[in-house]
């Protein structure tokens, strides 16, 4: 095993960091450190704020000084990939921006953050090309293979406000997807609990299981083709892979879904443009602006791959 030592560090708390619990702050700051270790070094007094011992529920205040001791952690080898920032210009995908939020139309195939063997994602991209931004965090996540609306917060107050709206189900999202088969007209809602299972290769998959978390998705038919259906989909909860797992469960998986799809059905589809991306797209979002309280409705146009594929369907 390969280990590395994180040296002693002093963190000064500014206005974008306040009101967080110290345990949550450290978990975000040091993602490679196990949660159990974080709680242990807090409990044993090795983490000091203003030279004093604190408890895990201590909330950070402006001007606080956090002293973090040397920590020995396992250094996992990552499969680093070289990113050409001239070829991937996500700045062209910005749908909306002000002093509080940055909303983009994320392309399929790009992760929202690094991890699981890759060192690049949307959040790393914008932190790299905007070094003067003091604060940039993901408000939510969408799958790597899913395209569409992704929101970043440019202030901690914006992040807190948006997360509160998510918890209170005030944010309305619409996805569109092309699924196999003719979707039944009377199937307008799937409410099945989803349980996350991790495999040895660190991949995860969601399964319908009574021990899982409550998951609810609404469906509306947009257009039916000879052997596929174009759907509007409205998730009421935000579980991992929720739409993909629910559509697969009822026998209408999304086209070209490598984890929840049907490879035999995918092969039967006439693919004139050789499209093999997941045909799932976050097309619109409706929420309250975290600063002025106004209602915002943002739409993300379909990319050329999906539009060309739909035009060739019969």
Secondary structure, DSSP 8 states (H G I E B T S, - for coil): --EEEE--EEEE--TTTTT-BHHHHHHHH-TTS-HHHHHHHHHTT-SEETTEE--TT-B--TT-EEEE--EEEE----------TTT--GGGGEEEE-SSEEEEEE-TT--SS-BTTB---HHHHHHHH-TT-S--EESS---TT-EEEEEEESSHHHHHHHHHHHHTT--EEEEEEEEES---TT--EEE--EEEEE-TTS-EEEEE-TTSB--EEEEEEEEE-SSEEEEEEEESS--TTHHHHHHHHTT--BTT-TTTS-HHHHHHS--TT---S--EEEEEEEEE-TTT--EEEEE----HHHHHHHHT--
